[in-house]
């Protein structure tokens, strides 16, 4: 399995960010505006194509009144891997 596919798989579960957005009757447009990000960026985060910053994760969790593990399963591990890769490139 390719690295991107693994990342995508790790960041999603039954109760991912998308599920909670739907449960709260939100749209990408509304949530993106409230978070101060573009719809396109939010969509990439929702689909596992971008890793959100810790600050954004915190804001989303606060807004949807959910824990990080519910909205972003595997986030901490992905963040560590991302930072490790970033340090190697320097």
C-alpha positions as a Markdown table, in Angstrom:
| # | Residue | x | y | z |
|---|---|---|---|---|
| 1 | Unk | 0.0 | 0.0 | 0.0 |
| 2 | Unk | 1.4 | 3.4 | -0.9 |
| 3 | Unk | 2.3 | 5.9 | 1.8 |
| 4 | Unk | -0.5 | 8.4 | 0.9 |
| 5 | Unk | -3.1 | 5.6 | 0.9 |
| 6 | Unk | -1.9 | 4.5 | 4.4 |
| 7 | Unk | -2.1 | 8.1 | 5.7 |
| 8 | Unk | -5.6 | 8.4 | 4.2 |
| 9 | Unk | -6.7 | 5.1 | 5.9 |
| 10 | Unk | -5.2 | 6.1 | 9.2 |
| 11 | Unk | -6.9 | 9.5 | 9.4 |
| 12 | Unk | -10.4 | 8.1 | 8.9 |
| 13 | Unk | -12.9 | 6.0 | 10.7 |
| 14 | Unk | -16.7 | 5.6 | 11.0 |
| 15 | Unk | -16.9 | 8.7 | 13.2 |
| 16 | Unk | -14.5 | 11.0 | 11.3 |
| 17 | Unk | -14.8 | 14.7 | 10.8 |
| 18 | Unk | -17.2 | 14.2 | 7.9 |
| 19 | Unk | -19.6 | 12.3 | 10.0 |
| 20 | Unk | -19.7 | 15.0 | 12.7 |
| 21 | Unk | -20.1 | 17.8 | 10.1 |
| 22 | Unk | -23.1 | 16.0 | 8.7 |
| 23 | Unk | -24.6 | 15.4 | 12.2 |
| 24 | Unk | -24.2 | 19.1 | 12.9 |
| 25 | Unk | -26.0 | 20.1 | 9.7 |
| 26 | Unk | -22.9 | 22.0 | 8.5 |
| 27 | Unk | -21.4 | 22.4 | 5.0 |
| 28 | Unk | -17.8 | 22.8 | 4.0 |
| 29 | Unk | -18.5 | 26.4 | 3.2 |
| 30 | Unk | -20.0 | 27.2 | 6.7 |
| 31 | Unk | -17.3 | 25.3 | 8.6 |
| 32 | Unk | -14.5 | 26.7 | 6.5 |
| 33 | Unk | -15.7 | 30.2 | 7.1 |
| 34 | Unk | -16.0 | 29.7 | 10.8 |
| 35 | Unk | -12.5 | 28.2 | 11.0 |
| 36 | Unk | -10.9 | 30.8 | 8.7 |
| 37 | Unk | -9.8 | 28.4 | 6.1 |
| 38 | Unk | -10.8 | 27.8 | 2.5 |
| 39 | Unk | -13.4 | 25.3 | 1.5 |
| 40 | Unk | -10.8 | 23.6 | -0.7 |
| 41 | Unk | -8.4 | 23.2 | 2.2 |
| 42 | Unk | -11.1 | 21.8 | 4.5 |
| 43 | Unk | -12.1 | 19.3 | 1.9 |
| 44 | Unk | -8.5 | 18.2 | 1.6 |
| 45 | Unk | -8.3 | 17.7 | 5.4 |
| 46 | Unk | -11.6 | 15.8 | 5.4 |
| 47 | Unk | -10.4 | 13.4 | 2.8 |
| 48 | Unk | -7.0 | 12.9 | 4.4 |
| 49 | Unk | -5.0 | 14.7 | 1.7 |
| 50 | Unk | -3.7 | 17.4 | 4.1 |
| 51 | Unk | -2.6 | 17.1 | 7.7 |
| 52 | Unk | -4.2 | 20.0 | 9.7 |
| 53 | Unk | -2.1 | 22.0 | 12.1 |
| 54 | Unk | -2.6 | 21.3 | 15.8 |
| 55 | Unk | -4.2 | 24.7 | 16.2 |
| 56 | Unk | -6.8 | 23.9 | 13.5 |
| 57 | Unk | -7.5 | 20.5 | 15.0 |
| 58 | Unk | -8.1 | 22.2 | 18.4 |
| 59 | Unk | -10.5 | 24.7 | 16.9 |
| 60 | Unk | -12.5 | 22.1 | 15.0 |
| 61 | Unk | -12.8 | 19.9 | 18.2 |
| 62 | Unk | -13.9 | 22.9 | 20.2 |
| 63 | Unk | -16.5 | 23.9 | 17.6 |
| 64 | Unk | -18.0 | 20.4 | 17.2 |
| 65 | Unk | -17.6 | 19.6 | 20.9 |
| 66 | Unk | -15.8 | 16.4 | 20.2 |
| 67 | Unk | -12.5 | 14.9 | 21.2 |
| 68 | Unk | -9.5 | 14.8 | 18.8 |
| 69 | Unk | -9.6 | 11.0 | 18.7 |
| 70 | Unk | -13.2 | 11.1 | 17.4 |
| 71 | Unk | -12.6 | 13.6 | 14.6 |
| 72 | Unk | -9.0 | 12.9 | 13.7 |
| 73 | Unk | -8.2 | 9.3 | 14.5 |
| 74 | Unk | -4.5 | 8.6 | 14.2 |
| 75 | Unk | -3.6 | 12.3 | 14.1 |
| 76 | Unk | -0.9 | 12.3 | 16.7 |
| 77 | Unk | 1.0 | 9.5 | 14.9 |
| 78 | Unk | 0.6 | 11.2 | 11.5 |
| 79 | Unk | 1.9 | 14.5 | 13.0 |
| 80 | Unk | 4.9 | 12.8 | 14.4 |
| 81 | Unk | 5.7 | 11.1 | 11.1 |
| 82 | Unk | 5.2 | 14.3 | 9.2 |
| 83 | Unk | 7.6 | 16.2 | 11.5 |
| 84 | Unk | 10.2 | 13.4 | 11.3 |
| 85 | Unk | 10.0 | 13.5 | 7.4 |
| 86 | Unk | 10.3 | 17.3 | 7.5 |
| 87 | Unk | 13.4 | 17.2 | 9.7 |
| 88 | Unk | 15.1 | 14.7 | 7.4 |
| 89 | Unk | 14.7 | 17.0 | 4.4 |
| 90 | Unk | 16.7 | 19.8 | 5.9 |
